């Protein structure tokens, strides 16, 4: 299909072999991420998604914290396997995007629109998911690889304390990114008939 948006979206893949040999300026990457989140839709235009971009030692510190928290739960052999994956797939990258939701915004919406109160947290996480895809695709268009990780809530307190983040920010996901050191395998897809029904 000749559609530029879909062609760009097709570049977005889970890259599990990340490198740090990025030539783009950190300021450019930060602005790219910020603009991608800014343009992402949200229920009632609530704009509840927040992001933290970690470079350099901050990026490395994050994955050290993840390993530290995992060490409290895993057996030594389990930890060895997990640490190896973290070192090769995540901390080896150039940076990490942390995705959050601002809970105070959600609470305000629940009070302002009680009829929809039960839905706002769900809608906010849907918006966050769209922001994740938007950022991921924007990075892919710049030939940067990424994956989406979910070590929360295990690391929530450690991250909040380390970077002195607002207590009202709820961690949703972590996205390490960097150069693509190994291309991913081809993906298999279910049939179009399984995915979609069309009535004309």
C-alpha positions as CSV (number, residue, x, y, z in Angstrom):
1,X,0.0,0.0,0.0
2,X,1.4,3.4,-1.0
3,X,0.8,5.3,2.2
4,X,3.7,7.3,3.7
5,X,2.4,7.1,7.3
6,X,2.1,3.3,7.1
7,X,5.5,3.0,5.6
8,X,7.0,5.0,8.5
9,X,4.9,2.9,11.0
10,X,6.3,-0.3,9.4
11,X,9.8,0.8,10.5
12,X,8.8,0.7,14.1
13,X,10.1,-2.6,15.5
14,X,11.2,-4.0,18.8
15,X,15.0,-3.8,18.7
16,X,16.7,-5.9,21.3
17,X,20.3,-5.2,20.3
18,X,20.8,-1.5,21.1
19,X,24.0,0.6,20.8
20,X,25.0,4.0,21.9
21,X,26.6,5.3,18.7
22,X,24.0,7.9,18.1
23,X,25.0,11.0,16.1
24,X,21.8,13.0,16.6
25,X,22.1,15.8,19.1
26,X,20.4,15.1,22.5
27,X,18.5,18.4,22.2
28,X,17.1,17.2,18.9
29,X,16.0,13.9,20.3
30,X,14.5,15.5,23.4
31,X,12.5,17.9,21.2
32,X,11.4,15.1,18.9
33,X,10.0,13.1,21.8
34,X,8.4,16.2,23.3
35,X,6.7,17.1,20.0
36,X,5.5,13.5,19.5
37,X,3.8,13.5,22.9
38,X,2.4,17.0,22.3
39,X,0.7,15.8,19.2
40,X,-0.8,12.7,20.7
41,X,-4.5,12.8,21.3
42,X,-6.0,12.4,24.8
43,X,-9.6,12.2,26.2
44,X,-11.1,15.6,26.8
45,X,-7.7,17.0,25.6
46,X,-6.5,16.3,29.1
47,X,-2.8,16.0,28.1
48,X,-2.1,13.9,31.2
49,X,0.9,12.1,29.7
50,X,4.4,13.1,31.1
51,X,7.8,11.9,29.9
52,X,11.3,11.9,31.4
53,X,14.2,11.5,28.9
54,X,17.4,10.0,30.4
55,X,20.7,10.3,28.7
56,X,24.3,9.3,29.7
57,X,24.8,8.5,33.4
58,X,21.1,9.0,34.1
59,X,20.2,6.3,31.6
60,X,22.8,4.0,33.1
61,X,21.6,4.7,36.6
62,X,18.0,3.7,35.6
63,X,19.1,0.3,34.6
64,X,21.3,-0.1,37.6
65,X,18.2,0.6,39.7
66,X,16.2,-1.9,37.8
67,X,18.8,-4.6,38.5
68,X,19.0,-3.6,42.1
69,X,15.2,-4.0,42.6
70,X,15.2,-7.3,40.7
71,X,17.9,-8.6,42.9
72,X,15.5,-8.4,45.9
73,X,13.1,-10.9,44.2
74,X,15.1,-13.2,41.9
75,X,17.3,-16.2,42.6
76,X,21.0,-15.7,41.7
77,X,20.6,-17.8,38.5
78,X,17.4,-15.9,37.5
79,X,19.2,-12.6,38.2
80,X,22.2,-13.5,36.0
81,X,19.9,-14.2,33.0
82,X,17.9,-11.0,33.6
83,X,21.0,-8.8,34.1
84,X,22.6,-10.2,30.9
85,X,19.4,-9.2,29.0
86,X,19.3,-5.7,30.5
87,X,23.0,-5.1,29.7
88,X,22.7,-6.1,26.1
89,X,19.2,-5.0,25.2
90,X,18.5,-1.9,27.4
91,X,21.4,-0.2,29.2
92,X,23.6,-0.6,26.1
93,X,21.4,2.0,24.3
94,X,21.8,5.7,24.1
95,X,18.9,6.8,26.4
96,X,15.6,5.8,27.9
97,X,12.2,7.5,27.8
98,X,10.1,7.0,30.9
99,X,6.3,7.4,30.4
100,X,4.0,8.6,33.2
101,X,0.5,9.6,33.7
102,X,-0.3,12.7,35.9
103,X,-2.9,11.3,38.4
104,X,-3.9,14.8,39.6
105,X,-5.2,15.6,36.1
106,X,-7.2,12.4,36.1
107,X,-8.7,13.2,39.5
108,X,-9.7,16.6,38.3
109,X,-11.5,15.1,35.3
110,X,-13.3,12.6,37.5
111,X,-14.6,15.4,39.7
112,X,-15.5,17.6,36.8
113,X,-17.3,14.9,34.8
114,X,-18.7,12.4,37.3
115,X,-20.7,10.6,34.6
116,X,-17.5,9.4,33.1
117,X,-15.5,9.1,36.3
118,X,-15.0,5.3,35.9
119,X,-13.4,5.7,32.5
120,X,-10.8,8.5,32.9
121,X,-8.0,6.3,34.2
122,X,-8.6,3.8,31.4
123,X,-8.7,6.6,28.9
124,X,-5.5,8.1,30.2
125,X,-3.6,4.8,29.8
126,X,-4.9,4.6,26.3
127,X,-3.6,8.0,25.6
128,X,-0.3,7.0,27.1
129,X,-0.2,4.0,24.8
130,X,-0.7,6.2,21.8
131,X,2.1,8.5,23.0
132,X,4.4,5.5,23.3
133,X,3.6,4.5,19.8
134,X,4.1,8.0,18.5
135,X,7.5,8.4,20.2
136,X,8.6,4.9,19.1
137,X,7.6,5.6,15.5
138,X,9.3,9.1,15.5
139,X,12.5,7.5,16.8
140,X,12.3,4.7,14.1
141,X,11.9,7.4,11.4
142,X,15.3,8.7,12.7
143,X,16.7,5.2,12.3
144,X,16.8,4.7,16.1
145,X,15.8,1.4,17.6
146,X,13.7,1.0,20.8
147,X,11.7,-1.5,22.8
148,X,8.9,-1.0,25.4
149,X,9.5,-2.3,28.9
150,X,7.4,-2.6,32.0
151,X,9.4,-3.0,35.2
152,X,6.8,-0.9,37.1
153,X,5.6,-1.0,39.8
154,X,8.7,-2.7,41.1
155,X,10.9,0.4,40.3
156,X,8.3,3.2,40.9
157,X,9.6,4.4,44.2
158,X,13.3,4.2,43.3
159,X,12.7,6.2,40.2
160,X,10.6,8.8,41.9
161,X,13.2,9.3,44.6
162,X,16.2,9.2,42.3
163,X,15.0,12.0,40.1
164,X,12.7,13.8,42.6
165,X,9.6,13.4,40.4
166,X,6.1,14.5,41.5
167,X,4.4,11.9,43.6
168,X,1.3,12.3,41.4
169,X,3.2,10.9,38.4
170,X,2.4,7.2,37.8
171,X,5.0,5.2,35.9
172,X,3.5,3.4,32.9
173,X,6.4,2.2,30.8
174,X,10.1,2.5,29.9
175,X,11.5,2.8,26.4
176,X,15.3,2.3,26.0
177,X,16.5,3.5,22.6
178,X,19.7,3.7,20.6
179,X,21.4,2.6,17.4
180,X,20.2,-0.6,15.8
181,X,23.0,-3.1,16.2
182,X,21.1,-6.1,14.9
183,X,18.0,-6.0,12.7
184,X,15.0,-7.9,14.0
185,X,13.6,-11.1,12.4
186,X,10.6,-10.8,10.1
187,X,7.2,-10.7,11.9
188,X,4.4,-13.1,11.2
189,X,0.9,-11.7,11.0
190,X,-2.5,-13.3,11.4
191,X,-4.6,-13.3,8.2
192,X,-6.5,-10.1,7.2
193,X,-9.7,-12.1,7.5
194,X,-9.1,-12.8,11.1
195,X,-8.2,-9.1,11.8
196,X,-11.0,-7.2,10.1
197,X,-14.6,-7.5,9.1
198,X,-16.0,-5.1,6.4
199,X,-19.6,-4.4,5.7
200,X,-20.5,-2.6,2.5
